[in-house]
Amino acid sequence: MSLHNPGWLQKYRRTLEMGLQTALEYRVNFAISLIGAIYPIIIQSFLWTAIYDASSETELYGYTYRQIIVYTFLAGLISRLVHTGFEYDIMDDVKNGKFSNFLVQPIGYFPYRLANFFGQKLPNMILILIILAVILLGLNTVWGISITLGRIVLFLLTLVLALVLNFIIFYAISAIAFWLVEIGFLFEGIRIVIILLSGGIFPLEVFGPRFVQITNLLPFKYTVSYPINVLNGRLSVGDIGTGMITQCVWIVLCMLLAAYLWRVGSRRYVAVGG
Amino acid sequence: MWPWGGRTMRTTAYEFAREIKKHLIIYGLFIRFSVMSQMEYRWNFIGNMAMETGYLCAKLSYVVVVYRSNVTINGFTPDAMLFFIGTFVMLTGGYAGLFMINNFRLRTTIRDGNLDLLMTKPVSLQFLVTMRQANLTLLGVDVIAGIIIVVIAWSRLGIAITLWTVGGYIALLMVSLVVSYSLFLLPNLLSFWLLNTSSIANITDSFWDFNSMPMVIYSGWIRLIGVFILPIFVLTNFPTLFVLDKMPTHYLIWAALLPILLLFLVRWVWLRGLRNYNSASS
């Protein structure tokens, strides 16, 4: 398999297109899942409004009321955007022996899943970015919150890195499928804890400095909390640069971990069926 | 004066009691069967526990927010909020463990025409379809965690443990269970008329989360809608308000009426839907 071989890229382009088609086929499903994402945003917005109304402070956990509302909206949307879901397909592939196809066919499982994931995310990403633009425009009109073009570009860059990082984290986690057969529920449990640790429910600062210190040592906050803080102006340009480098470092580290887990795990693989 | 004779009424009451007893015995068997089938797949059971623990962590994150903010919201202190969250966790276990799985299966049962076989059984079809399965793992994790949270909050609030407070709380929890059964079953009953209702059901299922925070955080008209029109706030708010001695009389009356009204409504929709049901195999 060579990089100069046009077929190398073409097969993954096709995989990306397949993912795109799947996303378009289930577009209503995605739109509905977005409605599901709106509920927590509404509940949390009311909660924060009540808390800030009852508090004598103008700033809580380092966030003004407006900043926390913006955070709440963005966290709901971004955690939905980086949400994976392919781990269930991997579980199915391993459990039902479909993984064997990838062992004999000239296609890598990792690039196949990555291309498929990005293909599926593309229309969702466009839709979420449109909603995001509408929300930011609304906030600009109502509260006069303005965001520079530079920050938007940096945000989009960190968002792409966040997508890749979250993909690799869940790719590594999916390797559990080689050890345990029925783990759909376990994935769900892991997912919800990761959302919490990534700042997808509340800003991490809310849980105290020690919690922030712990999350600083983990990759999860670079999937949701960090891109949001890039956009809402809480990070300096220097911090943004450091954050992007950290995102790349975590991508490499998680890839190494995933490669190790998949190498060890695939040795345990037993093809089931004919 | 009753329109029927004393003897007939006695016979009807006897038959009713006998039917209830029969259904309770069958329900016990359903629960036993559910436990056995869950214990059979050990990793499924552990995974289920892990999932529910994850969701519990997410719910507890609200506790952290409330305590660290340390504000009183419309008379709700952080301890009162903790009590509310404990009740929410407990009821989530009740709903998710006893009813949700049946609601999910109801859609496919109707769509695939699988009611045919169930119709021939000598028990209530609605009972059979809507209460057959139970997820004891979800029920166990949430109910135990919920009770612990409620006990902690109860002692922090210094509320007297009397027959009135504990009895009223448990009675209102039962009301909430009946309301949750009816309220979340109704959208799924649309499966009798529509081919695919999963989208509608997904939206209404997510509605459950509106119970995660006390209704005092919402404005007056939202509260009004949430209590009387789309009575989602009744579920977690009423038991909590009762124990906190913040329950107005009209809420108490509504708590007594609502489950009866909703059960009749569900029964009526069920029977109407059943008339619309087409067997898939014939």
Interface residues (C-beta under 8 A of the other chain):
Chain A: V28 N29 I32 S33 I35 G36 Y39 P40 I43 F46 L47 T49 A50 I51 D53 A54 S55 L60 Y61 L180 V181 E182 I183 G184 F185 L186 E188 G189 I190 R191 I192 V193 I195 L196 I201 F202 V206 F207 G208
Chain B: Y41 W43 N44 I46 G47 N48 A50 M51 E52 T53 G54 Y55 C57 A58 S61 Y62 V64 V65 R68 S69 V71 T72 I73 N74 S199 N202 I203 S206 F207 D209 F210 S212 M213 V216 I217 Y218
